[in-house]
Amino acid sequence: MIFRVEQGCFSYQELVLLQDINLTVQTGEMLAILGPNGVGKTTLVKCMLGFLSWSKGESLIDGNSIKGYSRNQLSKKIGYVPQLKSFPFSYTVEELVLMGRNPYINFFSQPQKEDYCQVEQVLKGFNLQHLLRREINQLSGGETQLILIARALVAGPELLVLDEPELNLDLANQLKIFETLSKLVAEEKIGCVINTHHPINALQYSQKSLLLRGKHDYLYGETREIVNQKNLAQTYQLSPTYFNIFNQKLFG
């Protein structure tokens, strides 16, 4: 799959938040979206997926506008993992992941043996099959995030989109999440888009990055060319002292 945004613009009332966004992500590639709070990272993700309508421009799958896809068809093509939140009901892991099979289950029918097999297969791939009967509210943050990724993957999408998957996770769990995603991109041959606050994750795992800088400005390209000291300093208003201290703490 080749997913593209062409000339994407979004305005909220009279405020122009995103302007002339152009990006491409394809199978076997990870794209990181970065930027300060309030510049529109989550809004960009929602516009890309059609949850919000572009004021101008469009999102395309293999050259075809996503407007031509039903929500069911789109759910089979693109898996979405929103920000990690608590659940109002204590579903079991099996029940929650099974929800990802909804595009294949008729409204008036029950899940079939194949649906349950897909759930078990995805969980086994994450080495989480032992959690099948556990209640989701009893899991750790890292386990819960992996289960949400499993729910998105059980539909067999070609593109996975995640909104801050490392949110509220400790360093070890952040590493586990990104290692898992990197493995999926490399081995399962899917595309991946990640909205993240951490440039080091972009540098470590993504091939491309889009850096939203505010005031309708952004940078897009190969990660090593976009996520560098100059661009980060300008975008986040950081002084050289910050990078000196960071490097000393990290490498000193």
Disulfide bonds with the S-S distance in Angstrom:
none
